[in-house]
Every structure is written in structure tokens, then in C-alpha cells.
Amino acid sequence: MKLKAADFLEAHQSGERSSFVEDVKWRQENAAWLKRSQRVSYVIMDYMQANQLSRNDIAEKLGVSPQYVSRILSGKMNFTFKTISAIEERLQFELFRHICDFNG
């Protein structure tokens, strides 16, 4: 006798192989820069809150799409110094200094 939960799970299987193991391995291999990317996103979120800015406001200031801002805020973007400098110039905010000072 199967449980209803088991029946439900069987009926809703995706049929695709899970990438969970590969995802974990990728996160482990990229942990150092992912941590720094998360710092960037936290600092930008703090900036947004302090200045009452939306994702669309930031997109407009940066000259990018709101979807690109979402990528930045996801904490999974591999930034270059050039990208960070461009963000600083357009927001008129010393992002790099705050990233280094961030204790979150």
C-alpha cells in the first residue's frame, strides 16, 4: 500500500537526471569568489535600502536591464574590477571599500 505522497511524487517526476551533485561540486569549487560576489550583492542591497531605490532604479542608473540587476543581486556573478568600477562610477558610491569592510 503506497502512501499518497509517494503516488504524488511518482506522478510528478521530471524524468530528467538531477544536477544536485554537480551543483554542489561547482559551489564548492567556486566558493571563494561566490563569497565575494555575495558581499557585492549585500552591499548593493544595503545601498538600495538606504537610498530607497528599487531594482528598476538601479538598472536605470547603471544603464542595464532589471534582469541584469537581478543577476548582480543573486550573489552568483563573477565580477571583474572593471565591472565594479563601472558600478561605482554610475552609482557614485565606493562599492569596493564597502565590500572590503563588509562583515556579513
Secondary structure, 3 states (H helix, E strand, C coil): CCCHHHHHHHHCCCCCCCCHHHHHHHHHHCHHHHHHHHHHHHHHHHHHHHCCCCHHHHHHHHCCCHHHHHHHHCCCCCCCHHHHHHHHHHHCCCHHHHHHHCCC
